[in-house]
Amino acid sequence: MDRRLAEFQRLLDIMDELRQKCPWDKKQTNESLRTLTIEETYELADAVLEGKTDDIKKELGDIMLHLVFYAKIAEENKQFDIADVLLAINEKLIYRHPHIFGDVKVSSAREVEDNWEKIKLTEGKKKKVLGGIPKSLPATIKAYRMQDKARGVGFDWENKEQVWDKVMEEYHELQEAISLNNQQEIEKEFGDMFFALINAARLYGINPENAIELTNRKFLNRFNYLEENTIAQGKSLKSMNLEEMDKFWNEAKDQGL
């Protein structure tokens, strides 16, 4: 038997036994698993960003457990089982890849994405272009996905350089709101400028979520260096002025942190 199939069957058998015998596993529901699933997903995202192969493997296992768990609960409620889940995704992948399993011709990954979005709009009941984007997605990711989906039906700049005029327009509107000291308008204009910058990142092939996370980690590493060296000298950050802090900050930069 294929090792992959054998281990997957073993996981299914373990889940069956846990639902029968383990007090904790027996009481779990879709609702109780939801927040744990979100946590596991973020742990996988961390492992991917850190490039830790062993951690990626571990977190994938945790998420696989959750997938099997949801399917087991549904099976008990006579709704569907893991086979139905796998059948559905297999059929969807075949249907949405006509350039592999049909006669459609494509010349780039971008064309594949465009076809994917067009096919989605034809499935089942009439769907909206921006339908299917989870409401609870982080705002940066949601903005990026909305813009990318709109691009799929032709709603986009003709030339990516045009986006900078929009960024500057939003910047000037933000400055005007700040000059009027109107907090509600300032918040609105900040949102508009962030949205325009996310759009610019998309047009230049940059995932804004990844970009800001790289900056977050850079800031974290440099600030930790600043704090650790401050403590090593018997000082407190609160007692230091900005010039003294900048010394350690620039040292961290020089070390590539």
RANORVEN-V969288 format. One record per residue. N is the residue number from 1. RES is the residue in one letter. PHI is phi in whole degrees, -180 to 180 (999 if undefined). OMEGA is omega in radians with two decimals (NA if undefined). NEAR is the number of other C-alpha atoms within 8 Angstrom. Layout:
n->(N,N)
res->(RES,RES)
phi->(PHI,PHI)
omega->(OMEGA,OMEGA)
near->(NEAR,NEAR)
//
This chain:
n->(1,2,3,4,5,6,7,8,9,10,11,12,13,14,15,16,17,18,19,20,21,22,23,24,25,26,27,28,29,30,31,32,33,34,35,36,37,38,39,40,41,42,43,44,45,46,47,48,49,50,51,52,53,54,55,56,57,58,59,60,61,62,63,64,65,66,67,68,69,70,71,72,73,74,75,76,77,78,79,80,81,82,83,84,85,86,87,88,89,90,91,92,93,94,95,96,97,98,99,100,101,102,103,104,105,106,107,108,109,110,111,112,113,114,115,116,117,118,119,120,121,122,123,124,125,126,127,128,129,130,131,132,133,134,135,136,137,138,139,140,141,142,143,144,145,146,147,148,149,150,151,152,153,154,155,156,157,158,159,160,161,162,163,164,165,166,167,168,169,170,171,172,173,174,175,176,177,178,179,180,181,182,183,184,185,186,187,188,189,190,191,192,193,194,195,196,197,198,199,200,201,202,203,204,205,206,207,208,209,210,211,212,213,214,215,216,217,218,219,220,221,222,223,224,225,226,227,228,229,230,231,232,233,234,235,236,237,238,239,240,241,242,243,244,245,246,247,248,249,250,251,252,253,254,255,256,257)
res->(M,D,R,R,L,A,E,F,Q,R,L,L,D,I,M,D,E,L,R,Q,K,C,P,W,D,K,K,Q,T,N,E,S,L,R,T,L,T,I,E,E,T,Y,E,L,A,D,A,V,L,E,G,K,T,D,D,I,K,K,E,L,G,D,I,M,L,H,L,V,F,Y,A,K,I,A,E,E,N,K,Q,F,D,I,A,D,V,L,L,A,I,N,E,K,L,I,Y,R,H,P,H,I,F,G,D,V,K,V,S,S,A,R,E,V,E,D,N,W,E,K,I,K,L,T,E,G,K,K,K,K,V,L,G,G,I,P,K,S,L,P,A,T,I,K,A,Y,R,M,Q,D,K,A,R,G,V,G,F,D,W,E,N,K,E,Q,V,W,D,K,V,M,E,E,Y,H,E,L,Q,E,A,I,S,L,N,N,Q,Q,E,I,E,K,E,F,G,D,M,F,F,A,L,I,N,A,A,R,L,Y,G,I,N,P,E,N,A,I,E,L,T,N,R,K,F,L,N,R,F,N,Y,L,E,E,N,T,I,A,Q,G,K,S,L,K,S,M,N,L,E,E,M,D,K,F,W,N,E,A,K,D,Q,G,L)
phi->(999,-54,-57,-63,-67,-63,-71,-67,-63,-61,-63,-62,-67,-62,-62,-57,-70,-63,-67,-87,-118,-92,-57,-70,-65,-64,-91,-72,-129,-55,-67,-72,-79,-54,-66,-68,-65,-61,-61,-62,-65,-68,-66,-65,-60,-62,-63,-65,-62,-83,66,-94,-59,-63,-68,-60,-59,-63,-70,-62,-63,-62,-69,-60,-59,-65,-61,-66,-62,-60,-65,-65,-61,-65,-62,-63,-89,57,-99,-166,-131,-63,-64,-64,-62,-67,-60,-63,-71,-63,-66,-65,-63,-66,-66,-89,-123,-65,-76,-106,-106,-145,-106,-69,-108,-133,-120,-158,-63,-63,-64,-62,-62,-62,-62,-57,-67,-66,-64,-58,-69,-95,-82,58,-68,-58,-111,-86,-56,-95,-72,88,-82,-57,-64,-90,-60,-53,-57,-65,-66,-62,-61,-62,-68,-62,-64,-69,-67,-63,-59,-61,-111,95,-88,-161,-69,-68,-127,-61,-64,-64,-64,-70,-64,-67,-60,-68,-60,-68,-63,-66,-67,-66,-61,-65,-63,-65,-65,-87,56,-100,-60,-65,-71,-61,-61,-61,-72,-60,-59,-63,-71,-59,-62,-67,-69,-63,-63,-62,-58,-58,-65,-98,74,-111,-81,-63,-64,-66,-63,-70,-69,-60,-69,-58,-69,-64,-62,-60,-63,-71,-70,-62,-62,-58,-67,-63,-73,-65,-65,-61,-93,71,-110,-121,-56,-66,-92,-96,-91,-64,-64,-66,-66,-61,-59,-70,-60,-70,-63,-62,-62,-64,-89,81,-81)
omega->(3.09,-3.10,-3.14,3.13,-3.14,-3.12,3.10,3.09,3.11,3.10,3.12,3.14,3.11,3.13,3.10,-3.10,3.13,-3.13,3.13,-2.91,-3.05,-3.12,-3.12,-3.10,-3.11,-3.04,-3.09,3.09,3.05,-3.09,-3.12,3.14,-2.97,-3.09,3.11,3.11,3.11,3.14,-3.14,3.13,3.10,3.09,3.05,3.13,3.09,-3.11,3.12,-3.14,-3.12,3.11,-3.11,-3.03,-3.12,3.12,3.09,3.12,-3.13,-3.09,3.05,3.09,3.13,3.13,3.09,3.08,-3.13,3.12,3.12,-3.14,3.13,-3.13,3.12,3.11,3.13,3.11,3.13,3.13,3.12,3.12,3.06,3.07,-3.06,3.10,3.10,3.12,-3.11,3.10,-3.10,-3.11,3.10,-3.13,3.14,-3.13,3.12,-3.10,-3.07,3.08,-3.13,3.09,3.08,-3.04,3.13,-3.04,-3.11,3.12,3.06,-3.10,-3.10,3.08,3.13,3.10,3.09,3.13,-3.14,3.11,3.14,-3.11,3.13,3.12,3.14,-3.11,-3.12,-3.04,3.04,3.14,-3.08,-3.12,3.05,-3.10,-3.10,3.08,3.09,3.07,-3.09,-3.13,-3.06,3.06,3.00,-2.99,-3.12,3.13,-3.14,3.13,-3.14,-3.11,3.12,-3.14,-3.12,3.10,3.10,3.09,-3.09,3.10,3.02,-3.14,-3.07,3.09,3.08,3.08,-3.05,-3.13,-3.13,-3.07,-3.09,3.04,3.11,3.11,-3.12,3.08,3.14,3.11,-3.13,3.09,3.07,3.12,3.12,3.13,3.12,-3.14,3.12,3.12,3.13,-3.01,-3.14,3.12,3.11,3.13,-3.14,-3.09,3.02,3.12,3.13,-3.12,3.07,-3.12,3.13,3.12,3.07,3.10,3.12,3.12,3.13,-3.10,3.14,3.05,-3.13,3.03,-3.04,3.12,3.11,-3.11,-3.11,3.11,3.05,3.12,3.08,-3.11,3.08,3.11,-3.14,-3.12,-3.11,3.14,3.08,3.10,3.11,-3.09,-3.12,-3.14,3.07,3.13,-3.14,3.13,3.12,-3.12,3.08,3.12,-3.10,-3.11,-3.10,3.04,-3.05,3.14,3.11,3.11,-3.12,3.13,3.14,3.13,-3.14,3.05,3.13,3.11,-3.12,3.13,3.08,3.13,NA)
near->(4,5,6,6,8,9,8,8,8,8,9,9,8,8,11,9,9,10,9,7,7,9,6,6,8,10,6,8,7,8,6,8,10,8,8,8,10,8,8,11,10,8,9,12,8,8,13,10,6,6,7,8,8,6,9,12,8,8,13,9,8,9,11,8,9,10,8,11,9,9,12,12,10,11,11,7,7,7,7,10,11,10,6,8,10,8,8,8,8,8,8,8,8,10,8,10,11,10,9,8,8,7,7,7,5,7,5,6,6,6,9,10,9,10,9,10,10,10,9,9,10,9,8,4,5,7,9,6,8,8,6,4,9,6,4,4,8,6,6,9,10,11,10,13,9,10,9,9,11,12,9,11,9,6,7,6,7,5,6,9,5,9,12,8,7,9,11,8,8,12,10,8,9,13,8,8,13,10,7,6,7,9,8,6,9,12,8,8,13,9,8,9,12,8,9,12,9,12,11,11,11,12,8,7,6,9,9,12,8,8,9,8,8,8,8,8,8,9,8,8,9,12,9,8,11,12,9,8,9,11,9,7,6,6,9,8,8,5,6,9,7,6,6,8,11,8,8,11,12,8,8,12,9,7,6,5,8)
//
